[in-house]
Structures are given as structure tokens and as C-alpha cells.
Amino acid sequence: MDGLQSWTWSYDGWVMLGGLLCAVAASLPGNFLVLRRMSLLGDAVSHAVLPGLALAFWITQSRSGFPVFAGAVTTGLITAMLTQWIRDVGKVDEGASIGVVFTTLFAAGLLLMSQAAPRVDLDPGCVLYGVLEASPLDTVTIAGFGIPRVVLMLSIVLLINIAFIVLMFKELLISSFDPGLATTAGCSARLMHYLLMVIVAITTVASFEATGNILVVAMLIVPPSTALLLTDRLSRMILISAAVAAASAILGDAAAVTVPRWFGFRSTSTAAMMTVCAGLIFLVTAICAPGRGLMAVWLRRQRLSLRILAEDTIALMYRLDERGADEPVQASQLSRKLLSSTLQTWMALQRQRFRGWVVAELAGYRLTPAGRQAAAALVRSHRLWETYLVHEGVDAGVIHRQAEVLEHFTGRSLRDKLQAEGPASDRDPHGSVIPTEDPDLAPP
């Protein structure tokens, strides 16, 4: 808390703004890397630009200027082209070709960096991990107002990325989902691929001083991956990923000052904490996302399991009635036969009671007329499937398990087709009578 109370715009504000610009700028092209399933290629480009950076440093004796961008963009294009060439010519997996190219170029870049460091104010650790905290010390005066060079550079890169996506949105959309269709429509999918790699390379170079080449990968991938869990529309995905990136930067800046104090330390790496916050946001989203989150998937599976068990209970009660068991059925008896717990069976019976298909009596449970009709439809579906599968040449020894699954997803129209296409018989392969279906009493 003391750290937040001593927060000042002249220093902390610029640090936070630099991280925010870096995160948002990286997240924008990252959406298309995620959609194209090229997340590893973004990692490769962000690492493989090191040789271009090192050569530019070595030649110009400076960390800024056009040669740095030119060297990085050239290396990024070489990475993309070499990856494509190895995959096409060598007939190897894309992941393998990416691994060969980016590890080789990254290692060469580290060697060049270590040789260039004594001549240029350059630290390989700075390139890898970033020094966002030192960005307010290097300023550029514009209209008499000092602006950190990193903030100015990242602002320009963010505008370039926004302009690229706005102007090329349709082409990026088509080429990301169907490269063949894009080429047929007159949009070169390969050209869009290389343009995207140029944008990724420029963003990486502009970000390496803020978050480092390693940590910028998280901003390229994590916010778009988080957004993909929340929406299926590309426009919304881009906006959500930008919001997640901005939130990660703001929370990371605050956490870098406050969290270490809980453990007796002064502060920690702001860029690293931003990445941690992005990962935590992704984790929470992966658990709680309404459509694709783990909890949502688990709840859907539980509801489906309960529905199937509820249908199995009334189907079993119907079969017991067929055998002449006129007395009510107890939940424990159903549990033993269905291999389910007593609680699960009780919940299934309560579901059927709510629907009016089962009535509770002192001695157990009994089907209502509507429940008997619904159970008859399930049993009819099961036996029609068994009859149809045997008719199609499936071994009679395995048809029961298949029909046990299919019966829960078979409606009236499909039952009519099964009856029409199967053999003209009122009994299934096991000799059991196939129930008739009265349309006037058909269950909902």
C-alpha cells in the first residue's frame, strides 16, 4: 500500500503507460497468430530477430534508429520464409521447422549480442527480460515536453498495428480461416502471412526494451487466447484481447510495487509481473468463462449425465413393468441395476418428478401415464436401433451398448426412419417387443 501511496505520474505513470502500450500493441497481431495456430511462429520471430538487432547495433553503435527496425524486420521475414521453405521442401511438421529455424537464429543472435555488448550500451539480459523501470530516464523532448523514448516508439507501433488491422481486416479474416479461399478471391494468403510477420517483428523490436524478447511472447499470445475463450467473433476478440492486455499492464504495474512488500522486498520486475497478471487472468477465464470455461464444461457434462440417468431410470421402470413387476420401485433397486450412487438416482428421480413422469409413493416410485409414454419412446428407440444395426450387419453382441447411447438422442422423426428402413418386425433381435408409438400421447 505504501508503494501505491508514493505513486507518481512523472515516473510510475510513464512506466505503466509504457507497459500498457507494449501489451496492447503486441496483443493486436497476436489475435491472428492464435487464429492461424501459429503461436509458436510468433515466439520464433520474437527470438529470431536477435541477429538483426545485433548486426544493427554493431554497425550503428546505437540501440535506436531505422537500422534497428530494418535489421529486425529482415530477420523476421527470413525466419518466416525459412520456416515455410523447410516445411515445403523437407516435408516436415511446421513445429519442427519452426524449432530448427528459431533456435538457430536465436543462438546466433545471443553470440552476436555478447560480442556487441562491450562496444554498445547493451546487455543481453535487458534484451531478454526488459528494463521497463528505466524507460522514464531516456526521454525525447517534443514541444517542450519530455516523453520517454519507449513510450513514443510504442505509441507509433500501436498506431501502425491498428491501421494495419483496420485496413487489412477483411484480408486477414479470410486468410486466417481459409487461405485457399483467400487466394481464389484475389488476396494472396502468403503475402498476408509475410505482412503479419513484419508487424510481429516491428512490435517485437519496439517492445524488447520494455518487456524483453521472452516476455513479449506472453503479450502476443495470452491476451488473444483469453479473448478466444470469451467470444467467437473476430472483432470482439480483438477488442477483448486489447482490454485484457491493458488490464494486465495496469494490474502488473500495481502488483510489482505492492506484492513484494508483503514478503519483505521492495519491488520486482514490472514486465514480469504484467506477464504473471496476464497468466492469472487467462487462468480465471479458463475456469469461469461462460461458454468454454472448465466450470461451464463440467456443468454441461453433469447436466447431460443427469438427463441420461433420469431417462435410464424411467426406461428401467418401464422394463420392470413389462416383466410384470406391478409394485413401486425403490431408488436403491434402481441404483443397483444402473450402477449409480443413491444420491445420483435420487436426483434423477426428482428431475422426473418435476416433469410429471414419476410419482412418489410410500413404497417407492411409479411411472405416471405421461412418464410411461416417455419411457416407451426411449425403449422403442433402443430396440429400433438394435434392430437396425443387426439389419446393417453389426454383430448382435455389441449392439446393446451402441443402442444404449443412441437412444438418448433419437427423436420421433428418426424413430420413424429407423422403422421404415429396418426389417418389418415388431420384435428386436433379442426377442423383446418393440413398443408402439401413439402420436397423441407423445412426450414433449
QUIFENUR-V539054 format. One record per backbone hydrogen bond with DSSP energy under -1.0 kcal/mol. NH is the residue of the N-H (numbers start at 1). CO is the residue of the C=O. E is the energy in kcal/mol with one decimal. If there is no record, write none. Layout:
BEGIN
{{NH,CO,E} {NH,CO,E}}
END
This chain:
BEGIN
{{5,1,-2.1} {6,2,-1.6} {7,4,-1.4} {13,8,-1.8} {14,9,-1.1} {15,11,-2.0} {16,12,-2.7} {17,13,-2.5} {18,14,-2.6} {19,15,-2.2} {20,16,-2.5} {21,17,-2.8} {22,18,-2.2} {23,19,-2.5} {24,20,-2.6} {25,21,-2.5} {26,22,-2.1} {27,23,-1.9} {28,24,-1.5} {30,26,-1.2} {31,27,-1.1} {33,29,-1.4} {34,30,-2.3} {35,31,-2.2} {36,32,-2.0} {37,34,-1.2} {38,33,-3.3} {42,38,-1.7} {43,39,-1.7} {44,40,-2.4} {45,41,-2.7} {46,42,-2.2} {47,43,-1.5} {48,44,-3.2} {49,45,-1.2} {50,47,-1.4} {53,49,-2.4} {54,50,-3.0} {55,51,-2.5} {56,52,-2.1} {57,53,-2.7} {58,54,-2.7} {59,55,-2.4} {60,56,-2.6} {61,57,-2.1} {69,65,-1.1} {70,66,-3.0} {71,67,-2.8} {72,68,-2.3} {73,69,-3.0} {74,70,-2.4} {75,71,-2.1} {76,72,-2.6} {77,73,-2.5} {78,74,-2.5} {79,75,-2.4} {80,76,-2.1} {81,77,-2.8} {82,78,-3.0} {83,79,-2.3} {84,80,-2.2} {85,81,-2.6} {86,82,-2.8} {87,83,-2.0} {88,84,-2.3} {89,85,-3.1} {90,86,-1.6} {97,93,-2.2} {98,94,-2.5} {99,95,-2.3} {100,96,-2.2} {101,97,-2.1} {102,98,-2.7} {103,99,-1.5} {104,100,-1.4} {105,101,-2.5} {106,102,-2.4} {107,103,-2.2} {108,104,-2.2} {109,105,-2.4} {110,106,-2.2} {111,107,-2.1} {112,108,-2.3} {113,109,-2.6} {114,110,-2.4} {115,111,-1.4} {116,112,-2.1} {117,113,-2.2} {120,116,-1.9} {122,120,-2.6} {127,123,-1.7} {128,124,-2.0} {129,125,-3.0} {130,126,-2.1} {131,209,-2.0} {134,131,-1.1} {135,132,-1.3} {137,134,-1.5} {138,135,-1.3} {140,147,-3.3} {142,145,-2.5} {145,142,-1.5} {147,140,-2.7} {149,138,-3.0} {152,148,-2.2} {153,149,-2.7} {154,150,-2.8} {155,151,-2.0} {156,152,-1.9} {157,153,-2.3} {158,154,-2.5} {159,155,-2.1} {160,156,-2.3} {161,157,-2.7} {162,158,-2.5} {163,159,-2.7} {164,160,-2.6} {165,161,-2.3} {166,162,-2.6} {167,163,-2.6} {168,164,-2.1} {172,168,-3.0} {173,169,-2.7} {174,170,-2.5} {175,171,-2.5} {176,172,-1.6} {177,173,-1.4} {178,174,-3.1} {182,178,-2.1} {183,179,-2.3} {184,180,-2.2} {185,181,-2.1} {186,183,-1.3} {187,182,-2.9} {192,188,-2.1} {193,189,-1.8} {194,190,-2.3} {195,191,-2.5} {196,192,-2.2} {197,193,-1.8} {198,194,-2.0} {199,195,-2.2} {200,196,-2.5} {201,197,-2.5} {202,198,-2.7} {203,199,-2.6} {204,200,-2.3} {205,201,-2.5} {206,202,-2.4} {207,203,-1.3} {208,204,-1.5} {211,207,-2.8} {212,207,-1.2} {213,127,-3.4} {214,128,-1.6} {216,212,-1.8} {219,215,-1.0} {220,216,-1.6} {221,217,-1.6} {222,218,-2.7} {225,221,-2.3} {226,222,-2.4} {227,223,-2.4} {228,224,-2.2} {230,227,-1.4} {231,227,-1.2} {237,233,-2.4} {238,234,-2.3} {239,235,-1.8} {240,236,-3.0} {241,237,-2.5} {242,238,-2.0} {243,239,-2.2} {244,240,-2.8} {245,241,-2.5} {246,242,-2.4} {247,243,-2.6} {248,244,-2.4} {249,245,-2.0} {250,246,-2.4} {251,247,-2.8} {252,248,-2.4} {253,249,-2.2} {254,250,-1.9} {255,251,-2.9} {256,252,-2.2} {258,254,-2.1} {259,255,-1.8} {262,259,-1.4} {263,260,-1.2} {264,261,-1.1} {265,260,-2.8} {268,256,-1.1} {273,269,-2.1} {274,270,-2.2} {275,271,-1.9} {276,272,-2.3} {277,273,-2.5} {278,274,-2.2} {279,275,-2.3} {280,276,-2.4} {281,277,-2.5} {282,278,-2.2} {283,279,-2.4} {284,280,-2.7} {285,281,-2.4} {286,282,-3.0} {287,283,-1.5} {288,284,-2.9} {289,285,-2.4} {293,289,-1.4} {294,286,-2.9} {295,287,-2.4} {297,293,-2.7} {298,294,-2.6} {299,295,-2.7} {300,296,-2.4} {301,297,-2.3} {302,298,-2.3} {303,299,-2.7} {304,300,-2.5} {305,301,-2.7} {306,302,-2.6} {307,303,-2.5} {308,304,-2.6} {309,305,-2.6} {310,306,-2.6} {311,307,-2.2} {312,308,-2.5} {313,309,-2.1} {314,310,-1.6} {315,311,-2.2} {316,312,-2.5} {317,313,-2.3} {318,314,-2.1} {319,315,-2.1} {320,316,-2.3} {321,317,-1.9} {322,318,-2.0} {323,319,-1.4} {324,321,-1.6} {325,320,-2.3} {326,324,-1.3} {329,365,-2.9} {334,330,-1.8} {335,331,-2.4} {336,332,-2.1} {337,333,-1.7} {338,334,-2.4} {339,335,-1.0} {340,335,-1.6} {345,341,-2.3} {346,342,-2.5} {347,343,-2.5} {348,344,-2.3} {349,345,-2.4} {350,346,-2.3} {351,347,-1.9} {352,348,-1.9} {353,349,-2.3} {354,350,-2.3} {355,351,-1.4} {357,352,-2.7} {358,352,-1.0} {359,366,-2.9} {361,364,-3.7} {365,329,-2.8} {366,359,-2.5} {368,357,-1.8} {372,368,-3.0} {373,369,-1.9} {374,370,-2.2} {375,371,-2.7} {376,372,-2.3} {377,373,-1.9} {378,374,-1.8} {379,375,-2.7} {380,376,-2.6} {381,377,-2.4} {382,378,-2.4} {383,379,-2.5} {384,380,-2.6} {385,381,-2.3} {386,382,-2.1} {387,383,-2.2} {388,384,-2.6} {389,385,-2.9} {390,386,-2.1} {391,387,-2.0} {392,388,-1.5} {393,390,-1.6} {394,389,-2.7} {398,395,-1.6} {402,398,-1.1} {403,399,-2.8} {404,400,-2.1} {406,402,-2.3} {407,403,-2.1} {409,406,-1.7} {415,411,-2.1} {416,412,-2.1} {417,413,-1.8} {418,414,-2.5} {419,415,-2.3} {420,416,-2.1} {421,417,-2.7} {422,418,-1.6} {425,423,-1.8} {428,432,-2.6} {431,428,-2.3} {434,426,-3.1} {441,438,-1.4}}
END
